[in-house]
Amino acid sequence: TYAYEMAASSICLCKNNGILPLSKDAKICLIGENADNIYYLLGDYTSERKPDEGTSIFASVKDNFKNVIYSRGWSFDKKENIRIDTNFFIIV
């Protein structure tokens, strides 16, 4: 189907060259308004969840790496500074 072709062509597999797994000391900048919001990560057809059920991407990354910077990114209200002195960017 057309949707499958689009999804398959949007995936990029890069050669590892020793980058993965990331070091615990890697500087990571996590960008995305919904990276710290479990509700939006689960999708529209999600049933109500208990308060301590699930973990956001931000919480997971922060638990596994020492140097994590989180930015909601750009919005119409204000522009947040995005740190460029990091080793890796994760965009959600």
PATIRO-175224 format. One record per atom (N, C-alpha, C): residue number from 1; chain; atom name; x, y, z. Coordinates in steps of 0.001 Angstrom, whole numbers, padded with zeros to 6 digits. Layout:
<rovexs>
nr->NUM; kette->A; atom->CA; xx->X; yy->Y; zz->Z
...
</rovexs>
This chain:
<rovexs>
nr->1; kette->A; atom->N; xx->000838; yy->-001185; zz->000000
nr->1; kette->A; atom->CA; xx->000000; yy->000000; zz->000000
nr->1; kette->A; atom->C; xx->000877; yy->001240; zz->000000
nr->2; kette->A; atom->N; xx->000268; yy->002346; zz->-000309
nr->2; kette->A; atom->CA; xx->000994; yy->003613; zz->-000365
nr->2; kette->A; atom->C; xx->001538; yy->004022; zz->001009
nr->3; kette->A; atom->N; xx->000746; yy->003817; zz->002058
nr->3; kette->A; atom->CA; xx->001201; yy->004170; zz->003413
nr->3; kette->A; atom->C; xx->002422; yy->003361; zz->003809
nr->4; kette->A; atom->N; xx->002427; yy->002070; zz->003467
nr->4; kette->A; atom->CA; xx->003584; yy->001225; zz->003780
nr->4; kette->A; atom->C; xx->004821; yy->001700; zz->003026
nr->5; kette->A; atom->N; xx->004676; yy->002018; zz->001752
nr->5; kette->A; atom->CA; xx->005809; yy->002483; zz->000949
nr->5; kette->A; atom->C; xx->006402; yy->003769; zz->001523
nr->6; kette->A; atom->N; xx->005538; yy->004685; zz->001949
nr->6; kette->A; atom->CA; xx->006021; yy->005934; zz->002541
nr->6; kette->A; atom->C; xx->006760; yy->005663; zz->003845
nr->7; kette->A; atom->N; xx->006200; yy->004813; zz->004692
nr->7; kette->A; atom->CA; xx->006841; yy->004497; zz->005972
nr->7; kette->A; atom->C; xx->008177; yy->003810; zz->005747
nr->8; kette->A; atom->N; xx->008220; yy->002859; zz->004828
nr->8; kette->A; atom->CA; xx->009455; yy->002122; zz->004566
nr->8; kette->A; atom->C; xx->010524; yy->003023; zz->003980
nr->9; kette->A; atom->N; xx->010149; yy->003974; zz->003142
nr->9; kette->A; atom->CA; xx->011149; yy->004853; zz->002522
nr->9; kette->A; atom->C; xx->011606; yy->005967; zz->003464
nr->10; kette->A; atom->N; xx->010896; yy->006187; zz->004561
nr->10; kette->A; atom->CA; xx->011288; yy->007255; zz->005486
nr->10; kette->A; atom->C; xx->012272; yy->006770; zz->006546
nr->11; kette->A; atom->N; xx->012523; yy->005473; zz->006592
nr->11; kette->A; atom->CA; xx->013446; yy->004913; zz->007576
nr->11; kette->A; atom->C; xx->014861; yy->004970; zz->007029
nr->12; kette->A; atom->N; xx->015771; yy->005453; zz->007834
nr->12; kette->A; atom->CA; xx->017161; yy->005566; zz->007411
nr->12; kette->A; atom->C; xx->018031; yy->004734; zz->008351
nr->13; kette->A; atom->N; xx->018730; yy->003769; zz->007816
nr->13; kette->A; atom->CA; xx->019636; yy->002955; zz->008608
nr->13; kette->A; atom->C; xx->021056; yy->003394; zz->008295
nr->14; kette->A; atom->N; xx->021732; yy->003930; zz->009288
nr->14; kette->A; atom->CA; xx->023093; yy->004421; zz->009106
nr->14; kette->A; atom->C; xx->024092; yy->003390; zz->009622
nr->15; kette->A; atom->N; xx->025279; yy->003454; zz->009117
nr->15; kette->A; atom->CA; xx->026339; yy->002578; zz->009595
nr->15; kette->A; atom->C; xx->026721; yy->003027; zz->011004
nr->16; kette->A; atom->N; xx->026883; yy->002093; zz->011918
nr->16; kette->A; atom->CA; xx->027116; yy->002411; zz->013322
nr->16; kette->A; atom->C; xx->028469; yy->003077; zz->013554
nr->17; kette->A; atom->N; xx->029545; yy->002537; zz->013073
nr->17; kette->A; atom->CA; xx->030894; yy->003097; zz->013280
nr->17; kette->A; atom->C; xx->031222; yy->003341; zz->014746
nr->18; kette->A; atom->N; xx->030694; yy->002534; zz->015651
nr->18; kette->A; atom->CA; xx->031034; yy->002645; zz->017064
nr->18; kette->A; atom->C; xx->030285; yy->003719; zz->017834
nr->19; kette->A; atom->N; xx->029314; yy->004363; zz->017223
nr->19; kette->A; atom->CA; xx->028549; yy->005412; zz->017914
nr->19; kette->A; atom->C; xx->027609; yy->004806; zz->018953
nr->20; kette->A; atom->N; xx->026960; yy->003702; zz->018585
nr->20; kette->A; atom->CA; xx->026023; yy->003043; zz->019494
nr->20; kette->A; atom->C; xx->026694; yy->001867; zz->020171
nr->21; kette->A; atom->N; xx->026416; yy->001561; zz->021387
nr->21; kette->A; atom->CA; xx->025507; yy->002278; zz->022285
nr->21; kette->A; atom->C; xx->026135; yy->003586; zz->022765
nr->22; kette->A; atom->N; xx->025290; yy->004547; zz->023077
nr->22; kette->A; atom->CA; xx->025771; yy->005840; zz->023548
nr->22; kette->A; atom->C; xx->026383; yy->005711; zz->024939
nr->23; kette->A; atom->N; xx->027404; yy->006495; zz->025186
nr->23; kette->A; atom->CA; xx->028041; yy->006533; zz->026497
nr->23; kette->A; atom->C; xx->027107; yy->007211; zz->027500
nr->24; kette->A; atom->N; xx->027146; yy->006784; zz->028743
nr->24; kette->A; atom->CA; xx->026338; yy->007418; zz->029798
nr->24; kette->A; atom->C; xx->026709; yy->008890; zz->029981
nr->25; kette->A; atom->N; xx->027933; yy->009272; zz->029554
nr->25; kette->A; atom->CA; xx->028412; yy->010643; zz->029690
nr->25; kette->A; atom->C; xx->028101; yy->011510; zz->028474
nr->26; kette->A; atom->N; xx->027441; yy->010951; zz->027478
nr->26; kette->A; atom->CA; xx->027122; yy->011712; zz->026265
nr->26; kette->A; atom->C; xx->026234; yy->012897; zz->026602
nr->27; kette->A; atom->N; xx->026483; yy->014036; zz->025949
nr->27; kette->A; atom->CA; xx->025636; yy->015216; zz->026112
nr->27; kette->A; atom->C; xx->024495; yy->015107; zz->025106
nr->28; kette->A; atom->N; xx->023277; yy->015049; zz->025621
nr->28; kette->A; atom->CA; xx->022105; yy->014827; zz->024775
nr->28; kette->A; atom->C; xx->021142; yy->015992; zz->024914
nr->29; kette->A; atom->N; xx->020683; yy->016493; zz->023786
nr->29; kette->A; atom->CA; xx->019657; yy->017535; zz->023777
nr->29; kette->A; atom->C; xx->018381; yy->016897; zz->023249
nr->30; kette->A; atom->N; xx->017367; yy->016829; zz->024081
nr->30; kette->A; atom->CA; xx->016073; yy->016253; zz->023731
nr->30; kette->A; atom->C; xx->015137; yy->017403; zz->023371
nr->31; kette->A; atom->N; xx->014605; yy->017364; zz->022159
nr->31; kette->A; atom->CA; xx->013784; yy->018466; zz->021665
nr->31; kette->A; atom->C; xx->012409; yy->017938; zz->021278
nr->32; kette->A; atom->N; xx->011382; yy->018596; zz->021747
nr->32; kette->A; atom->CA; xx->010026; yy->018234; zz->021348
nr->32; kette->A; atom->C; xx->009021; yy->018518; zz->022434
nr->33; kette->A; atom->N; xx->007980; yy->019186; zz->022059
nr->33; kette->A; atom->CA; xx->006961; yy->019610; zz->023019
nr->33; kette->A; atom->C; xx->006322; yy->018428; zz->023753
nr->34; kette->A; atom->N; xx->006191; yy->017289; zz->023087
nr->34; kette->A; atom->CA; xx->005508; yy->016154; zz->023698
nr->34; kette->A; atom->C; xx->006453; yy->015116; zz->024282
nr->35; kette->A; atom->N; xx->007740; yy->015384; zz->024320
nr->35; kette->A; atom->CA; xx->008704; yy->014419; zz->024860
nr->35; kette->A; atom->C; xx->008495; yy->014177; zz->026347
nr->36; kette->A; atom->N; xx->007898; yy->015136; zz->027033
nr->36; kette->A; atom->CA; xx->007673; yy->014990; zz->028471
nr->36; kette->A; atom->C; xx->006179; yy->014840; zz->028782
nr->37; kette->A; atom->N; xx->005409; yy->014352; zz->027823
nr->37; kette->A; atom->CA; xx->003979; yy->014219; zz->027999
nr->37; kette->A; atom->C; xx->003544; yy->012825; zz->027557
nr->38; kette->A; atom->N; xx->003248; yy->011969; zz->028493
nr->38; kette->A; atom->CA; xx->002902; yy->010578; zz->028188
nr->38; kette->A; atom->C; xx->001609; yy->010493; zz->027380
nr->39; kette->A; atom->N; xx->000643; yy->011313; zz->027678
nr->39; kette->A; atom->CA; xx->-000658; yy->011245; zz->027004
nr->39; kette->A; atom->C; xx->-000510; yy->011342; zz->025489
nr->40; kette->A; atom->N; xx->000234; yy->012306; zz->025014
nr->40; kette->A; atom->CA; xx->000372; yy->012498; zz->023576
nr->40; kette->A; atom->C; xx->001251; yy->011431; zz->022930
nr->41; kette->A; atom->N; xx->002136; yy->010813; zz->023679
nr->41; kette->A; atom->CA; xx->002981; yy->009758; zz->023125
nr->41; kette->A; atom->C; xx->002205; yy->008472; zz->022898
nr->42; kette->A; atom->N; xx->001132; yy->008267; zz->023652
nr->42; kette->A; atom->CA; xx->000360; yy->007029; zz->023537
nr->42; kette->A; atom->C; xx->-000641; yy->007059; zz->022389
nr->43; kette->A; atom->N; xx->-000999; yy->008214; zz->021889
nr->43; kette->A; atom->CA; xx->-001907; yy->008305; zz->020754
nr->43; kette->A; atom->C; xx->-003321; yy->008682; zz->021152
nr->44; kette->A; atom->N; xx->-004132; yy->008913; zz->020138
nr->44; kette->A; atom->CA; xx->-005494; yy->009403; zz->020348
nr->44; kette->A; atom->C; xx->-006441; yy->008390; zz->020971
nr->45; kette->A; atom->N; xx->-006259; yy->007111; zz->020686
nr->45; kette->A; atom->CA; xx->-007209; yy->006107; zz->021141
nr->45; kette->A; atom->C; xx->-006744; yy->005434; zz->022423
nr->46; kette->A; atom->N; xx->-006176; yy->006220; zz->023307
nr->46; kette->A; atom->CA; xx->-005645; yy->005697; zz->024549
nr->46; kette->A; atom->C; xx->-006698; yy->005779; zz->025642
nr->47; kette->A; atom->N; xx->-006851; yy->004695; zz->026382
nr->47; kette->A; atom->CA; xx->-007768; yy->004739; zz->027515
nr->47; kette->A; atom->C; xx->-007104; yy->005508; zz->028656
nr->48; kette->A; atom->N; xx->-007892; yy->005881; zz->029622
nr->48; kette->A; atom->CA; xx->-007321; yy->006595; zz->030763
nr->48; kette->A; atom->C; xx->-006300; yy->005707; zz->031462
nr->49; kette->A; atom->N; xx->-005238; yy->006317; zz->031929
nr->49; kette->A; atom->CA; xx->-004188; yy->005554; zz->032582
nr->49; kette->A; atom->C; xx->-004048; yy->006020; zz->034019
nr->50; kette->A; atom->N; xx->-003444; yy->005168; zz->034828
nr->50; kette->A; atom->CA; xx->-003213; yy->005507; zz->036224
nr->50; kette->A; atom->C; xx->-002072; yy->006527; zz->036297
nr->51; kette->A; atom->N; xx->-002029; yy->007362; zz->037353
nr->51; kette->A; atom->CA; xx->-001026; yy->008429; zz->037449
nr->51; kette->A; atom->C; xx->000428; yy->007960; zz->037330
nr->52; kette->A; atom->N; xx->000769; yy->006812; zz->037874
nr->52; kette->A; atom->CA; xx->002164; yy->006360; zz->037831
nr->52; kette->A; atom->C; xx->002422; yy->005338; zz->036726
nr->53; kette->A; atom->N; xx->001511; yy->005247; zz->035793
nr->53; kette->A; atom->CA; xx->001631; yy->004256; zz->034729
nr->53; kette->A; atom->C; xx->002287; yy->004881; zz->033501
nr->54; kette->A; atom->N; xx->003408; yy->004303; zz->033070
nr->54; kette->A; atom->CA; xx->004095; yy->004793; zz->031884
nr->54; kette->A; atom->C; xx->005199; yy->005780; zz->032222
nr->55; kette->A; atom->N; xx->006073; yy->005967; zz->031277
nr->55; kette->A; atom->CA; xx->007213; yy->006872; zz->031439
nr->55; kette->A; atom->C; xx->007371; yy->007688; zz->030168
nr->56; kette->A; atom->N; xx->007620; yy->008960; zz->030314
nr->56; kette->A; atom->CA; xx->007831; yy->009808; zz->029139
nr->56; kette->A; atom->C; xx->009215; yy->009547; zz->028550
nr->57; kette->A; atom->N; xx->009399; yy->009963; zz->027319
nr->57; kette->A; atom->CA; xx->010706; yy->009827; zz->026674
nr->57; kette->A; atom->C; xx->011742; yy->010629; zz->027456
nr->58; kette->A; atom->N; xx->011382; yy->011831; zz->027893
nr->58; kette->A; atom->CA; xx->012308; yy->012662; zz->028658
nr->58; kette->A; atom->C; xx->012753; yy->011965; zz->029941
nr->59; kette->A; atom->N; xx->011810; yy->011390; zz->030681
nr->59; kette->A; atom->CA; xx->012153; yy->010710; zz->031932
nr->59; kette->A; atom->C; xx->013062; yy->009515; zz->031674
nr->60; kette->A; atom->N; xx->012794; yy->008770; zz->030625
nr->60; kette->A; atom->CA; xx->013626; yy->007609; zz->030299
nr->60; kette->A; atom->C; xx->015040; yy->008014; zz->029918
nr->61; kette->A; atom->N; xx->015157; yy->009038; zz->029089
nr->61; kette->A; atom->CA; xx->016488; yy->009495; zz->028669
nr->61; kette->A; atom->C; xx->017239; yy->010052; zz->029875
nr->62; kette->A; atom->N; xx->016552; yy->010840; zz->030698
nr->62; kette->A; atom->CA; xx->017187; yy->011431; zz->031879
nr->62; kette->A; atom->C; xx->017648; yy->010355; zz->032866
nr->63; kette->A; atom->N; xx->016901; yy->009269; zz->032985
nr->63; kette->A; atom->CA; xx->017275; yy->008177; zz->033888
nr->63; kette->A; atom->C; xx->018505; yy->007412; zz->033400
nr->64; kette->A; atom->N; xx->018759; yy->007438; zz->032103
nr->64; kette->A; atom->CA; xx->019826; yy->006633; zz->031536
nr->64; kette->A; atom->C; xx->021089; yy->007400; zz->031155
nr->65; kette->A; atom->N; xx->021022; yy->008720; zz->031140
nr->65; kette->A; atom->CA; xx->022180; yy->009526; zz->030760
nr->65; kette->A; atom->C; xx->022383; yy->010656; zz->031758
nr->66; kette->A; atom->N; xx->023639; yy->011048; zz->031939
nr->66; kette->A; atom->CA; xx->023984; yy->012051; zz->032953
nr->66; kette->A; atom->C; xx->023723; yy->013484; zz->032488
nr->67; kette->A; atom->N; xx->023982; yy->013783; zz->031209
nr->67; kette->A; atom->CA; xx->023920; yy->015156; zz->030697
nr->67; kette->A; atom->C; xx->022794; yy->015299; zz->029684
nr->68; kette->A; atom->N; xx->021593; yy->015577; zz->030181
nr->68; kette->A; atom->CA; xx->020431; yy->015706; zz->029299
nr->68; kette->A; atom->C; xx->019868; yy->017112; zz->029420
nr->69; kette->A; atom->N; xx->019693; yy->017736; zz->028282
nr->69; kette->A; atom->CA; xx->019074; yy->019058; zz->028208
nr->69; kette->A; atom->C; xx->017752; yy->018883; zz->027474
nr->70; kette->A; atom->N; xx->016683; yy->019442; zz->028006
nr->70; kette->A; atom->CA; xx->015369; yy->019328; zz->027381
nr->70; kette->A; atom->C; xx->014900; yy->020693; zz->026918
nr->71; kette->A; atom->N; xx->014434; yy->020749; zz->025691
nr->71; kette->A; atom->CA; xx->013868; yy->021978; zz->025153
nr->71; kette->A; atom->C; xx->012558; yy->021640; zz->024465
nr->72; kette->A; atom->N; xx->011528; yy->022407; zz->024751
nr->72; kette->A; atom->CA; xx->010251; yy->022182; zz->024079
nr->72; kette->A; atom->C; xx->010365; yy->022512; zz->022604
nr->73; kette->A; atom->N; xx->011364; yy->023316; zz->022246
nr->73; kette->A; atom->CA; xx->011532; yy->023701; zz->020848
nr->73; kette->A; atom->C; xx->010850; yy->025021; zz->020566
nr->74; kette->A; atom->N; xx->010544; yy->025245; zz->019328
nr->74; kette->A; atom->CA; xx->009965; yy->026510; zz->018906
nr->74; kette->A; atom->C; xx->008463; yy->026491; zz->019089
nr->75; kette->A; atom->N; xx->007923; yy->027618; zz->019513
nr->75; kette->A; atom->CA; xx->006472; yy->027748; zz->019590
nr->75; kette->A; atom->C; xx->006099; yy->029155; zz->019139
nr->76; kette->A; atom->N; xx->004822; yy->029406; zz->018913
nr->76; kette->A; atom->CA; xx->004395; yy->030732; zz->018499
nr->76; kette->A; atom->C; xx->004547; yy->031745; zz->019632
nr->77; kette->A; atom->N; xx->004487; yy->031265; zz->020878
nr->77; kette->A; atom->CA; xx->004562; yy->032159; zz->022030
nr->77; kette->A; atom->C; xx->005971; yy->032668; zz->022273
nr->78; kette->A; atom->N; xx->006944; yy->031790; zz->022179
nr->78; kette->A; atom->CA; xx->008322; yy->032179; zz->022463
nr->78; kette->A; atom->C; xx->009277; yy->031217; zz->021782
nr->79; kette->A; atom->N; xx->010476; yy->031654; zz->021626
nr->79; kette->A; atom->CA; xx->011496; yy->030796; zz->021034
nr->79; kette->A; atom->C; xx->012486; yy->030429; zz->022126
nr->80; kette->A; atom->N; xx->012617; yy->029141; zz->022401
nr->80; kette->A; atom->CA; xx->013557; yy->028685; zz->023410
nr->80; kette->A; atom->C; xx->014918; yy->028462; zz->022769
nr->81; kette->A; atom->N; xx->015949; yy->028722; zz->023537
nr->81; kette->A; atom->CA; xx->017292; yy->028443; zz->023043
nr->81; kette->A; atom->C; xx->017528; yy->026941; zz->023033
nr->82; kette->A; atom->N; xx->018047; yy->026455; zz->021935
nr->82; kette->A; atom->CA; xx->018367; yy->025042; zz->021817
nr->82; kette->A; atom->C; xx->019883; yy->024919; zz->021877
nr->83; kette->A; atom->N; xx->020355; yy->024121; zz->022792
nr->83; kette->A; atom->CA; xx->021799; yy->023987; zz->023014
nr->83; kette->A; atom->C; xx->022445; yy->023238; zz->021859
nr->84; kette->A; atom->N; xx->023518; yy->023810; zz->021339
nr->84; kette->A; atom->CA; xx->024224; yy->023132; zz->020259
nr->84; kette->A; atom->C; xx->025555; yy->022549; zz->020727
nr->85; kette->A; atom->N; xx->025886; yy->022712; zz->022006
nr->85; kette->A; atom->CA; xx->027127; yy->022145; zz->022528
nr->85; kette->A; atom->C; xx->026896; yy->020737; zz->023072
nr->86; kette->A; atom->N; xx->026079; yy->019977; zz->022367
nr->86; kette->A; atom->CA; xx->025776; yy->018618; zz->022765
nr->86; kette->A; atom->C; xx->026335; yy->017647; zz->021724
nr->87; kette->A; atom->N; xx->026450; yy->016380; zz->022108
nr->87; kette->A; atom->CA; xx->026940; yy->015356; zz->021185
nr->87; kette->A; atom->C; xx->025826; yy->014797; zz->020310
nr->88; kette->A; atom->N; xx->024614; yy->014703; zz->020865
nr->88; kette->A; atom->CA; xx->023510; yy->014063; zz->020157
nr->88; kette->A; atom->C; xx->022224; yy->014844; zz->020370
nr->89; kette->A; atom->N; xx->021392; yy->014871; zz->019340
nr->89; kette->A; atom->CA; xx->020061; yy->015462; zz->019420
nr->89; kette->A; atom->C; xx->019032; yy->014354; zz->019234
nr->90; kette->A; atom->N; xx->018009; yy->014368; zz->020078
nr->90; kette->A; atom->CA; xx->016866; yy->013479; zz->019910
nr->90; kette->A; atom->C; xx->015655; yy->014369; zz->019722
nr->91; kette->A; atom->N; xx->015010; yy->014238; zz->018572
nr->91; kette->A; atom->CA; xx->013871; yy->015092; zz->018262
nr->91; kette->A; atom->C; xx->012614; yy->014241; zz->018277
nr->92; kette->A; atom->N; xx->011658; yy->014666; zz->019104
nr->92; kette->A; atom->CA; xx->010406; yy->013916; zz->019258
nr->92; kette->A; atom->C; xx->009284; yy->014701; zz->018644
</rovexs>
